[in-house]
Amino acid sequence: MILFVGLLACRSLAAQSPAPSPDRPWHAKIENDVARTLVADRQPTYSIDPGKVFTLPELIDLAEMHNPDTRVTWEAARERAAEVGIARSAYYPTLTAVALAATIRDAALIGPSFHRQTLGIFEPTLHVEYLVFDFGARAGAVDVAKANLIAANLRFNDTHRRLIFEVSAAYFRLINAKGQYDAAEISLKNAQAVEDDAQSRLNNGLGTLPDLLEATAAREQADYDLQAALGAEQIAQGQLATSMGLPAETAIHIQDVHELAIPSGVPDSLNREIDRAFGQRPELLEQIERIRAAEGSLQEARSAYVPSISFTGDGGLARAYGQQDLDPGQYAEGEVWSVGLQVKWTLFDGARREKVVANAEADKREAEAELHALLDQIDQEVFTSYTNLQTALRQQKSAAALLSASEQSYQAALQSYNLGVRNQLDVISAQKTLAQASSEDVAARAQLLLQVADLAFRTADLIQQQPAQSGP
């Protein structure tokens, strides 16, 4: 509330005093006030155990509990639920208590002259109104409200789907960055060992200075790569923290990439994945509800062409005091009531009803066209994600094979070098190849896990309840 008032004040001031010239930005004291208000009204945060190693499901649970976007869509769904109750209330009569108290003095014409007449009235009554029949107007309004409620609930689900994927993607990016740092650290140790060996050989007269310089350059390159990997890991840490509604500097400890299970295959059928996406994607189901809401609006608009029947009634007691001229006043009381049945039929309204119906029909056709466009979009998304998953699986298998071959090549080169049958450049080349293979293996593992999450995101499997497992 404070923030809202502050922003209104800022707008008011901006309207009263424009920038003095077109060549400089506009600044005013209110900017500082708004800045202080923003600081005071910062989003509430929460803390996590700094020593705990978190799994992805644990981080998702924390994000869903604290992310403001889920609360926004949840409150919107509650608003739509209230609108359903408002629409349904039109089926019930309204009962109003009315109390009339009045004093009237006027001149009554009696015979050839006017006589002063004074009346005092107190009349408590109950007033009843009831729309008996409206040829579908209320039913259409209820259908619109119910469709809007279902759409709001589906939008709430889609917020969770997107949040889960956002946290998952940030988690796997951090997994990759952390793995790249570990691989770069191992590469630096290998390069340092090669440099130390070259220095020892030079000291013992078995090596040359160019060999040492080459090994030193390789070690410096490995150190450079390590620093780049460290920066990338810090950025990935910040992205994961902010996706969970935490300050960017929050340290979150996660699992190692090699601790996570790697899928060995992809789903058997692309068509089955597409069909599941069509049955589960919240925004697709929401679009269907929008069509139903448009149908309800169309029914409500068409009902204006037919008459409506309504009932009204009043009943109560009246107590009055009356006096004429200076004669003694009199009190009286009695029952009062009235009953009416009204038939209302609009015969002409300047073509307003035709335009309202045309607008409702156009809105329905628009919603249907958007549904078809969304179907095409989802089809393409699932196809692309499925293909990317197949590619990621093949790349991961190739990267694992490359890493195994590179490790063997490095060990063989190092052993041959120690036996004097290979030179320093061969060892350095094998070490660089091993470092690259380690990096690609980590990246391939993380990419495969990310593509699995992406396909689950595209098919909306991320928000589906998993069946309970039986047995121990």
Steps between C-alpha positions, in 0.01 A plus 500: 500500500783738585667424168175563313448840663861592431470415131177698474674800652783460248253500211322803641824696526607398150171633364543833678863569411635371169869492415635856469674426168508223241876446518527367855329219696229597745585460871316595817508443873216249472739256333691465826174451690391223265843337522478497879150354480622222272776416744255497792250280312746243370371152436529282810768235470585182684811311600629154416746270674844609372653161576237280335547341158166553325336274247294648221159397649593671828585823322177485296296461820667807650443704184131407480447600863666840470470617139268806472374401154319196639325719760396750232328235288357330810334824612372555145337155512335590830360815337352293219345263758328798662370607159331161460314561825404848382361364173304224675346747743286635213286184527384602849262776605630809674339605825547858620391665822374853441402754764333820381458796734364827364321819606288681242318830525296627206176674417195283433218646293173438682200682365572858404819534708836342582562343838840435650562129531787337695593132472767298683566149365716212617482195277728191549461250213669204336567528127537184286633481145529179300586442137271214409612431143759653268544243218860410585666828601586382852602155377739661253652718770552196726661307213738791440593520868554122528717492187703794631553319831623184329725712277643678805574167668671378185700823485604431859616153393692647208677737738620199696603323178711795391647549847598134528673514162670829581646354820588173323677679215694719744587189704638313198689807382663516841567125483679559170692804628605313814608200292692725262681654795589157640622388157705819461647448845608145411641628173705760687638232731599287202662797330684587822627141524628515142671834568662367817627197310639723223674717761650190664623367167658835415668514838642149442614575147242271342269768367516824307387854579244506214336192654472680834366816340239300308393324821484835683281648227269199523478542877423873465228419246351246740503760778330751268231244417454430871437868577246521218326189635494655847329813369246293308424298815444816703260635239312169490477508881340844483254393234385203705464713812294769326276241335411387852431851626827523694771768480746433218792465739335209685722191490311180416681168518378244247584148392789413271416425137631146536257434790198547274353212304535537125214369282597225264230561241223728377121446501398249237247710312505867402127489422430374851694792646307745284166346598593522866593866457162566337328343800713664771627842393325751732495788253335276240231394743467864605437597138221243481341662805528837331291359214241384753498843659443654156208262446352610831540866404330427168208333678473797734504744207230314305267497801453875454273427201230340718298644788581456867248442777559634850304516822504781756320533828486719812344430836509670836334731749427871482450732793393859424411822677273754330381850586287744306521870572498540878269212566620222735734246330424132459718184496429202276675177403439205272647247258641604164595271210532488127568221250607532137595280207697674228564386145786695337575470130738727317355578158761742369843600626677643198645160394688469828399136547614410149842649569530326836417165340742567215771586750437178696506292181828660390652437844405134475648466150817674620533257791452204265767631262741554790435142610602367158811719500591377848459138390747559217741673739488217754545241224814679384632547856465130586653393169799731551546394862473130411759542224730694731471222757599240241797714399604559861489125572720423200740779597521377857591149388761639259641730770530209743683295240724795416585552866591135545722504191663830602580370848666193350686713244629736769617218724669327206669822387618574853637146543673510162648840586636364825657215300654749261309393188266805485583868521365777719265637231327163473423501873377861494280427200353193670442701818313772306292236324412343835403839644274568203347152523431546873330832431290354219399201714372727776323726253340202325373354827353832611350563157336158497343563841386844387339356186316240709361785711418699187295216351317461832439876490362487146269207578406643843621185675669732751170574674336158476456307823707187506314183603582369843744211497387175655718276710793586724 
